[in-house]
């Protein structure tokens, strides 16, 4: 959607989280006198009295909040939907009015867009690509999930700017334009509470390459069967990569650097100096002889399995479980049973119980690790200190999202680190 199409239309912002607020700031700069609708199922805190410099922008706003926040959709010409609002809850009659921040950015950006997606690894990969481009002197910007919301970057945008855009499936859903360079890392079952099926989720991911032309590039993981199938259908120049965990991310960054003709030594310097992002197989430290790793962003079984493989035979205690998104845990159950060095499982609700049942089901008389159920991080870390031997590893890699007892993965990971540090000098009987 072109920006001038918004000028004389009644516009509603649906969802007022991080991206929704960016949408509002963008529209208010463009159209200071326009009445803007905002709909959100939560209450919106607008400070009163407002500072003088902010008072004007909130004067021409209509709010639709709470359980009936969707009732006003029919009254607007254009609805800018935030990623957190599922399409499946919206009336079919308003779907033709829907646009998104991603769509507006793609349709109006004069520079090059590098889109990065995958069930896992997209944040690290996008950050690595950004570092490679910056190291080479390009005018690179990191936007999307990992960076800042994109729309306000349009104001100073030029054809010389390059935007590394981390794209979730929610942002890709219903998108009718693909980036100049698409990076597709992997597709595993996730967000099955948001989509009607895994197939719908996978199709959303595939949009990153669906509309590419022969002048575009697709960097894809040739070791992922589903990704490989989607790659067959693209018109873009295909660049296959392989690897696991960080090696896959690095391979993608190297491939993008090569497209921009960046010297190999510049690429390798950027990758060597790259610092891992928090909550992604992050070394917390060694206390009482136990080494703790924070992999709080592990929200699916595949990433927990990768973490176990990456850290090797010293993993003795692993924390698993969280919010139930209807994902199956057969793979993680098998991985735990096959790794004879894992002796302790610390399990969070609610999927911790499902994971344990899967392990027992597969055991068939074989020895199983000790298991402990807990609903808080303090006790979880206490159990880790009491039951993990010196020289071994305690790994937080839950194979589930955090929302059952934590706000998000950041809160979970930070609480883990806080408790590891707080309990490091205590004596356990």
C-alpha positions in Angstrom: 0.0 0.0 0.0 1.4 3.4 -1.1 1.5 6.1 1.6 -0.7 8.5 -0.5 -3.5 5.9 -0.3 -3.8 6.6 3.4 -4.3 10.3 3.1 -8.1 10.5 2.6 -9.0 7.2 4.2 -10.4 6.5 7.7 -7.5 4.5 9.3 -7.6 2.2 12.3 -4.5 0.8 14.1 -5.4 -2.7 15.3 -3.1 -3.7 18.1 -1.2 -1.1 20.1 2.0 -2.9 21.1 5.5 -2.0 20.0 4.6 -2.0 16.3 1.2 -0.4 16.7 2.8 2.5 18.6 5.3 2.9 15.7 2.4 2.9 13.3 0.7 5.7 15.2 3.8 7.9 15.4 4.3 7.4 11.6 0.7 8.4 10.8 0.7 11.3 13.1 3.9 12.7 11.5 2.3 12.3 8.1 -1.2 13.5 8.9 -1.2 15.7 12.0 -4.9 16.6 11.7 -6.2 13.1 10.9 -8.5 11.3 13.3 -6.9 7.9 13.9 -8.7 4.9 15.4 -6.8 2.6 17.9 -8.2 -0.8 18.8 -6.7 -3.1 21.4 -8.0 -5.8 23.7 -5.9 -4.3 26.6 -6.2 -0.9 28.2 -3.9 1.8 26.8 -2.1 4.0 29.3 -2.1 7.6 28.0 -0.5 9.9 30.7 -2.7 12.6 32.1 -2.0 15.5 32.0 -0.1 15.0 28.8 3.2 17.0 28.2 2.4 19.9 25.9 4.6 18.5 23.1 2.5 15.2 23.2 -1.0 16.6 23.8 -1.7 17.4 20.2 -1.1 14.0 18.8 -3.5 12.3 21.1 -6.4 14.8 20.6 -7.6 13.3 17.4 -7.8 9.7 18.5 -10.7 7.3 18.9 -10.1 4.4 21.2 -11.7 0.9 21.1 -10.5 -1.1 24.1 -11.4 -4.2 25.9 -13.4 -7.3 24.9 -15.4 -5.4 22.2 -12.3 -3.9 20.5 -13.1 -5.5 17.2 -16.6 -4.0 16.9 -15.5 -0.8 15.1 -13.6 -2.5 12.2 -16.5 -2.1 9.8 -16.4 1.7 10.3 -12.9 2.1 8.8 -11.5 2.1 5.2 -8.0 0.8 6.1 -7.0 -1.3 9.1 -3.3 -1.5 9.9 -3.0 -4.9 11.8 -0.3 -5.7 14.3 1.4 -9.1 14.1 0.0 -10.2 17.4 -3.6 -10.2 16.2 -4.4 -13.5 14.4 -6.2 -13.2 11.0 -8.4 -16.1 12.1 -10.3 -14.0 14.7 -11.2 -11.2 12.2 -14.5 -11.1 10.4 -14.2 -12.1 6.7 -15.9 -8.9 5.7 -13.0 -6.7 6.8 -10.1 -8.8 5.4 -9.9 -6.8 2.2 -9.3 -3.7 4.3 -6.3 -5.2 6.1 -2.7 -4.0 5.6 0.4 -4.2 7.9 3.4 -2.3 8.8 5.5 -4.7 6.8 3.4 -4.3 3.7 3.5 -0.5 3.9 7.3 -0.6 4.4 7.9 -2.9 1.4 5.7 -0.9 -0.9 7.4 2.4 -0.1 11.0 1.7 0.7 13.4 3.1 -1.9 16.4 1.1 -0.6 17.2 -2.6 -0.7 15.5 -5.0 1.7 17.1 -8.2 3.0 14.4 -10.3 4.6 15.4 -13.0 7.2 13.0 -15.6 8.5 13.0 -19.1 10.0 11.4 -20.7 12.9 14.7 -20.4 14.8 17.9 -18.5 14.2 16.5 -15.4 12.4 17.5 -12.9 15.1 21.1 -14.0 15.2 21.3 -14.3 11.4 19.8 -10.9 10.8 22.3 -9.4 13.4 25.3 -11.1 11.7 24.2 -9.9 8.3 23.8 -6.4 9.7 27.3 -6.5 11.2 28.9 -7.7 7.9 27.2 -4.9 6.0 28.2 -2.2 8.5 31.8 -3.5 8.6 31.9 -3.0 4.8 30.8 0.6 5.1 27.3 0.2 3.7 24.4 2.3 5.1 22.7 -0.7 6.8 19.8 -0.7 9.2 18.5 -3.5 11.4 14.7 -3.5 11.6 11.8 -5.8 12.5 11.6 -8.1 15.4 15.3 -7.8 16.4 15.7 -4.1 15.7 13.3 -1.2 15.8 9.8 -1.2 14.1 10.3 -0.2 10.4 7.9 2.5 9.4 9.6 5.5 10.8 12.8 4.5 8.9 11.0 5.6 5.7 11.3 9.3 6.4 15.1 9.5 5.8 15.2 6.5 3.5 17.3 6.7 0.3 18.1 4.2 -2.5 21.5 3.8 -0.9 20.1 2.4 2.3 20.0 -1.3 3.0 17.5 -2.7 5.5 18.0 -6.1 7.2 14.5 -7.0 8.2 13.9 -9.8 10.6 10.5 -11.2 9.6 8.2 -13.4 11.7 5.6 -15.6 10.2 3.0 -13.1 11.5 4.6 -10.3 9.5 4.9 -12.5 6.4 1.3 -13.7 6.5 -0.7 -12.2 3.6 2.3 -10.3 2.3 2.1 -9.8 -1.5 5.7 -8.6 -2.0 9.0 -10.4 -1.3 12.4 -8.8 -0.4 15.2 -8.4 -2.9 17.3 -10.8 -0.8 15.4 -13.5 1.1 17.0 -15.7 3.7 15.0 -18.8 4.7 16.6 -20.8 7.5 14.2 -23.5 8.6 10.6 -24.3 9.2 9.5 -26.3 12.3 6.1 -26.6 13.9 5.4 -23.5 16.1 2.7 -21.0 16.8 0.1 -23.7 16.2 -2.2 -21.8 18.6 -2.1 -18.8 16.2 -2.6 -20.6 12.9 -5.3 -23.0 11.7 -2.6 -25.6 10.9 1.1 -26.2 10.4 0.5 -25.9 6.7 -0.8 -22.4 7.1 2.2 -21.4 9.2 4.6 -22.8 6.6 2.8 -21.0 3.8 3.3 -17.7 5.7 7.0 -18.4 5.9 7.1 -19.2 2.2 5.9 -15.7 1.4 9.4 -14.4 1.9 10.3 -15.9 -1.5 6.9 -16.4 -3.3 6.9 -13.0 -5.0 10.6 -12.8 -5.9 11.7 -12.2 -9.5 14.7 -13.5 -11.5 16.6 -10.3 -10.3 16.3 -11.3 -6.7 18.2 -13.8 -4.5 17.1 -16.6 -2.2 19.6 -17.8 0.4 18.1 -21.0 1.8 19.0 -24.0 4.0 19.3 -26.9 1.7 19.4 -29.3 4.7 15.7 -28.5 5.6 13.3 -30.6 3.4 10.4 -28.1 3.6 12.6 -25.1 2.9 14.1 -27.0 0.0 10.6 -27.6 -1.5 9.7 -23.9 -1.2 13.0 -23.0 -2.9 12.1 -25.1 -5.9 9.2 -22.8 -6.6 11.0 -19.4 -6.6 12.1 -17.4 -9.6 15.0 -15.9 -7.7 18.6 -16.9 -8.0 19.1 -19.7 -5.5 22.0 -19.8 -3.1 22.0 -23.0 -0.9 23.6 -23.1 2.5 24.1 -25.8 5.1 25.0 -26.0 8.8 23.6 -26.4 12.3 22.9 -23.7 14.8 25.4 -20.8 14.5 27.2 -22.4 11.6 24.0 -22.0 9.5 23.6 -18.4 10.6 27.2 -17.7 9.6 26.8 -19.4 6.3 23.8 -17.1 5.5 25.7 -14.0 6.5 28.6 -15.0 4.2 26.2 -15.6 1.3 24.6 -12.2 1.7 28.1 -10.6 2.0 29.1 -12.3 -1.2 26.0 -10.9 -3.0 27.2 -7.4 -2.1 30.7 -8.3 -3.2 32.1 -7.7 0.2 35.7 -9.0 0.5 35.9 -12.3 2.4 38.4 -10.9 4.9 35.9 -8.2 5.8 33.1 -10.8 6.3 35.2 -13.0 8.5 36.4 -10.1 10.6 32.7 -9.1 11.3 31.7 -12.7 12.1 34.7 -13.2 14.4 33.9 -10.0 16.3 30.2 -10.8 16.5 28.9 -11.2 20.0 26.2 -13.8 20.6 22.8 -12.4 21.5 21.4 -12.8 25.0 19.3 -15.9 25.8 20.7 -17.9 22.9 23.0 -20.6 24.4 24.4 -17.9 26.6 27.1 -18.9 29.0 26.1 -17.6 32.4 29.1 -18.8 34.4 30.5 -21.7 36.5 29.5 -21.7 40.2 30.1 -24.5 42.7 31.8 -26.3 39.8 28.5 -26.3 37.7 28.4 -24.5 34.4 25.1 -22.8 33.6 23.8 -22.0 30.1 20.9 -19.8 29.3 19.0 -20.9 26.1 15.7 -19.2 27.1 14.8 -18.5 23.5 14.6 -22.3 22.9 10.8 -22.5 22.4 10.5 -25.7 20.3 12.0 -29.2 20.7 14.4 -28.8 17.8 16.3 -26.0 19.4 16.6 -27.8 22.7 18.0 -30.8 20.8 20.5 -28.6 19.0 21.6 -27.1 22.4 22.1 -30.5 23.9 24.2 -31.6 20.9 26.2 -28.3 20.9 27.2 -28.6 24.6 27.9 -32.3 24.4 28.3 -35.0 27.1 28.6 -32.6 30.0 24.9 -31.7 30.0 23.6 -33.4 33.2 20.6 -31.2 34.1 18.2 -29.7 31.7 15.2 -27.4 32.4 12.2 -28.1 30.1 8.5 -27.0 29.7 6.3 -24.0 29.4 3.2 -22.8 27.6 1.4 -25.4 25.5 1.2 -24.5 21.8 0.0 -27.9 20.8 3.5 -29.0 19.7 4.5 -32.7 19.9 7.4 -33.7 22.1 8.4 -37.1 20.7 11.8 -35.8 19.4 12.9 -34.2 22.6 11.8 -37.3 24.5 13.9 -39.5 22.3 16.9 -37.1 22.6 16.8 -37.1 26.4 16.6 -40.9 26.5 19.4 -41.4 24.0 21.7 -39.0 25.9 22.7 -41.2 28.9 24.6 -38.3 30.5 21.3 -36.4 31.3 20.5 -37.3 34.8 18.1 -34.6 35.9 15.0 -33.0 34.4 13.5 -29.8 35.9 10.1 -29.4 34.5 7.9 -26.3 34.3 4.1 -26.3 33.7 2.3 -27.0 31.6 4.3 -28.9 28.9 6.8 -30.2 31.4 4.2 -32.8 32.3 3.6 -33.7 28.6 7.4 -34.0 28.0 7.7 -36.3 31.0 4.8 -38.5 29.8 6.5 -38.7 26.4 9.8 -39.8 28.0 8.1 -42.5 30.1 6.1 -43.7 27.1 9.3 -44.1 25.0 11.4 -45.6 27.8 10.0 -49.1 27.6 11.7 -50.3 30.8 14.9 -48.3 30.2 16.4 -46.1 32.9 14.9 -42.6 32.9 16.4 -39.4 34.4 15.3 -38.1 37.8 12.5 -35.6 37.3 11.3 -32.6 39.4 8.3 -30.5 38.8 8.4 -26.8 39.8 6.4 -23.6 39.0 9.1 -21.0 39.8 12.7 -20.2 38.8 14.0 -20.0 42.4 13.2 -23.6 43.1 14.3 -24.7 39.7 17.8 -23.3 40.2 17.9 -24.6 43.7 17.2 -28.1 42.3 19.9 -27.6 39.8 22.5 -26.7 42.4 21.5 -29.7 44.6 21.5 -32.3 41.9 24.1 -31.4 39.3 27.6 -32.7 39.9 30.8 -30.6 39.7 32.2 -30.5 36.2 28.8 -30.9 34.6 26.3 -28.5 32.9 22.9 -27.2 33.8 21.1 -26.1 30.6 17.9 -23.9 30.5 16.5 -24.8 27.1 12.8 -25.4 27.6 11.5 -26.6 24.1 8.4 -24.5 24.9 7.4 -20.9 25.0 7.5 -19.1 28.3 4.0 -17.7 28.8 2.7 -20.3 31.3 4.6 -18.8 34.3 6.8 -16.1 32.7 6.0 -13.0 30.8 8.3 -13.9 27.9 11.7 -15.6 27.2 13.6 -12.5 28.3 12.0 -12.6 31.8 12.6 -16.3 32.0 16.3 -16.0 31.0 17.0 -13.0 33.2 15.4 -14.8 36.2 17.5 -17.8 35.5 20.7 -15.7 35.5 19.6 -13.8 38.6 18.9 -17.0 40.6 22.1 -18.7 39.5 24.1 -15.7 40.7 22.0 -15.3 43.9 22.3 -18.9 45.0 25.9 -19.4 44.1 27.2 -19.1 47.7 24.4 -21.0 49.5 25.1 -24.4 51.0 22.7 -27.2 50.1 22.1 -30.3 52.3 
